[in-house]
Amino acid sequence: MPSDATDASLRLSDLRRAQAADVSLENLLNAITGKIQNCARLTVFEYEAGNDGHEALAVAFRSLGEIERESVRTLLDHLRRHLNEIQEEPAPARARFTSSNVVSGR
C-alpha cells in the first residue's frame, strides 16, 4: 500500500494545485489524504498485533481498516461529484472526472 499512498498523494497534490481557491476541494483532499494514511497505518498495526500474539487486537485493527477504506470510497465519490460540478463550468476542452481517473480507494 505505501506505493499506492505515494501515488495517491501525488495525484491529490495535482488536484490541490489546479483548484487552489476551492476550500471545499481542499477539505476533501485533506480528509482523503488522512484516511489513506490511516489505512496504511492500521494495516501495519494489524500485522504487528498479530505477530505479538494479540489476535483480538489484530481483528480490531482489521475492522477499523475496513471502516476507513469505506470512508475513503465515500469521500472519493464526493470528490468525483465535486470535480464534475467544477467541470460543468464553461470549459469545452476539459475531460470529466470519473471514478477510474480519480484516486481509487481500493
The 8 nearest C-alpha neighbors of each residue, nearest first, counted from 0:
[[1, 3, 2, 4, 39, 5, 38, 42],
 [2, 0, 4, 3, 5, 39, 6, 36],
 [1, 3, 5, 4, 0, 6, 7, 8],
 [4, 2, 6, 0, 1, 5, 7, 8],
 [3, 5, 7, 1, 2, 6, 8, 0],
 [4, 6, 2, 8, 7, 3, 1, 9],
 [7, 5, 3, 9, 8, 4, 2, 10],
 [8, 6, 4, 10, 5, 9, 102, 3],
 [9, 7, 11, 5, 6, 10, 12, 4],
 [10, 8, 12, 6, 7, 11, 5, 13],
 [9, 11, 13, 7, 12, 8, 6, 14],
 [10, 12, 8, 14, 13, 9, 7, 15],
 [13, 11, 15, 9, 10, 14, 8, 16],
 [14, 12, 10, 16, 11, 15, 17, 9],
 [13, 15, 17, 11, 12, 16, 18, 10],
 [16, 14, 12, 13, 18, 17, 19, 11],
 [15, 17, 19, 13, 14, 18, 12, 11],
 [16, 18, 14, 15, 19, 13, 12, 20],
 [19, 17, 15, 16, 20, 21, 14, 24],
 [18, 20, 16, 15, 21, 17, 25, 22],
 [19, 21, 18, 22, 25, 24, 17, 15],
 [22, 20, 24, 23, 19, 18, 25, 15],
 [23, 21, 25, 24, 20, 26, 19, 27],
 [24, 22, 26, 25, 21, 27, 28, 81],
 [23, 25, 27, 21, 26, 22, 28, 78],
 [24, 26, 22, 28, 23, 27, 29, 21],
 [27, 25, 23, 29, 24, 28, 30, 22],
 [28, 26, 24, 30, 25, 29, 31, 23],
 [27, 29, 31, 25, 30, 26, 32, 24],
 [30, 28, 26, 32, 27, 31, 25, 33],
 [29, 31, 27, 33, 28, 32, 26, 34],
 [32, 30, 34, 28, 33, 29, 71, 35],
 [31, 33, 29, 35, 34, 30, 28, 36],
 [34, 32, 36, 30, 31, 35, 37, 29],
 [33, 35, 37, 31, 36, 32, 30, 38],
 [36, 34, 38, 32, 37, 33, 31, 39],
 [35, 37, 33, 39, 34, 38, 32, 40],
 [38, 36, 34, 40, 39, 35, 41, 33],
 [39, 37, 35, 41, 64, 36, 40, 67],
 [38, 40, 36, 42, 37, 41, 0, 35],
 [41, 39, 37, 43, 42, 38, 44, 36],
 [40, 42, 44, 38, 43, 39, 60, 64],
 [41, 43, 45, 39, 40, 44, 46, 38],
 [42, 44, 46, 40, 41, 45, 47, 39],
 [45, 43, 41, 47, 46, 42, 48, 40],
 [46, 44, 57, 60, 42, 48, 43, 47],
 [47, 45, 43, 49, 44, 48, 50, 42],
 [46, 48, 50, 44, 49, 45, 51, 43],
 [49, 47, 57, 51, 53, 45, 50, 46],
 [48, 50, 52, 46, 54, 57, 47, 51],
 [51, 49, 47, 52, 48, 46, 53, 54],
 [52, 50, 48, 49, 53, 47, 54, 46],
 [51, 53, 49, 50, 54, 48, 47, 57],
 [52, 54, 48, 56, 49, 55, 51, 57],
 [53, 55, 57, 49, 56, 52, 58, 48],
 [56, 54, 58, 57, 53, 59, 49, 48],
 [55, 57, 59, 58, 54, 53, 48, 60],
 [56, 58, 45, 54, 48, 60, 49, 59],
 [57, 59, 61, 55, 56, 60, 62, 54],
 [60, 58, 56, 62, 57, 61, 63, 55],
 [61, 59, 63, 45, 57, 62, 58, 41],
 [62, 60, 58, 64, 59, 63, 45, 57],
 [63, 61, 59, 65, 64, 60, 58, 66],
 [62, 64, 66, 60, 65, 61, 67, 59],
 [65, 63, 67, 61, 62, 66, 38, 41],
 [66, 64, 68, 62, 63, 67, 69, 61],
 [65, 67, 63, 69, 64, 68, 70, 62],
 [66, 68, 64, 70, 65, 69, 38, 63],
 [69, 67, 71, 65, 70, 66, 64, 72],
 [70, 68, 72, 66, 71, 67, 65, 73],
 [69, 71, 73, 67, 72, 68, 74, 66],
 [72, 70, 68, 74, 69, 73, 104, 75],
 [71, 73, 75, 69, 104, 70, 74, 76],
 [74, 72, 70, 76, 71, 75, 69, 77],
 [73, 75, 77, 71, 76, 72, 78, 70],
 [76, 74, 78, 72, 77, 73, 71, 79],
 [75, 77, 79, 73, 74, 78, 72, 80],
 [78, 76, 74, 80, 75, 79, 81, 73],
 [77, 79, 75, 81, 76, 80, 82, 74],
 [78, 80, 76, 82, 77, 81, 75, 83],
 [81, 79, 77, 83, 78, 82, 84, 76],
 [80, 82, 78, 84, 83, 79, 77, 85],
 [83, 81, 85, 79, 84, 80, 78, 86],
 [82, 84, 86, 80, 85, 81, 96, 95],
 [85, 83, 81, 87, 86, 82, 80, 88],
 [84, 86, 82, 83, 87, 88, 81, 80],
 [87, 85, 83, 88, 84, 82, 95, 93],
 [88, 86, 84, 85, 89, 83, 90, 95],
 [87, 89, 86, 85, 90, 84, 91, 83],
 [90, 88, 87, 91, 86, 93, 85, 92],
 [89, 91, 92, 93, 88, 86, 87, 94],
 [92, 90, 93, 89, 94, 88, 86, 87],
 [91, 93, 90, 94, 89, 95, 86, 87],
 [94, 92, 91, 90, 95, 86, 89, 87],
 [93, 95, 96, 92, 86, 91, 83, 90],
 [96, 94, 83, 86, 97, 93, 82, 87],
 [95, 97, 83, 79, 100, 82, 94, 101],
 [98, 96, 99, 100, 101, 79, 95, 83],
 [97, 99, 101, 100, 79, 96, 103, 76],
 [100, 98, 97, 101, 103, 102, 96, 79],
 [99, 101, 97, 98, 96, 102, 103, 95],
 [102, 100, 98, 99, 103, 97, 96, 79],
 [101, 103, 7, 100, 104, 10, 99, 98],
 [104, 102, 105, 101, 98, 99, 75, 72],
 [105, 103, 72, 71, 68, 102, 75, 35],
 [104, 103, 68, 72, 71, 69, 102, 3]]
